[in-house]
Amino acid sequence: MKDFCEVSEINEATFYSWMKKYRSKPEDDVKACLSERQDFTTIQVLPSVKVTKPGLFAEVGSIRLYKEVSGKYLKALLP
């Protein structure tokens, strides 16, 4: 869980808050929500691959970004 929060860049308290919110829902409410949606499909979740170095997210000219950044940050990089 700690690794997941680090990779997802979320606070552990936020993770537990959402987990509590969705686990506390009565089963009937969850079934009712799912029955309204007809576009769900079953997926297979594969184990994640451990990455030792961050992967390249984007490259423009000599600028390399290794994660998503805000527009404000990008504007600051421009001459």
C-alpha positions, 0 to 999 in steps of 0.5 A, a space after each residue: 500500500 505504501 509503494 502504491 501511494 508513493 507511485 500514485 503520488 497520493 497521501 496514505 491518509 487519502 488512500 485510507 479515507 477513500 477505502 473507508 468510504 467505499 468499503 462502508 457502502 451497503 452491498 445493495 447500493 453497490 449492486 444498484 450502481 453496477 446494475 445501472 451501468 451496462 458498459 463494464 467488462 471483466 479485466 485481468 490485473 497483471 502484477 506490476 513491473 518494478 521500475 528502478 529508474 523513472 521512465 521518460 514521460 515526454 521530451 521536447 528538444 533538450 527538455 526531458 520530463 519524467 512525470 506529468 507536470 502542470 502548465 504553469 511549470 511548462 510556461 516557466 521553462 519557456 524562454 
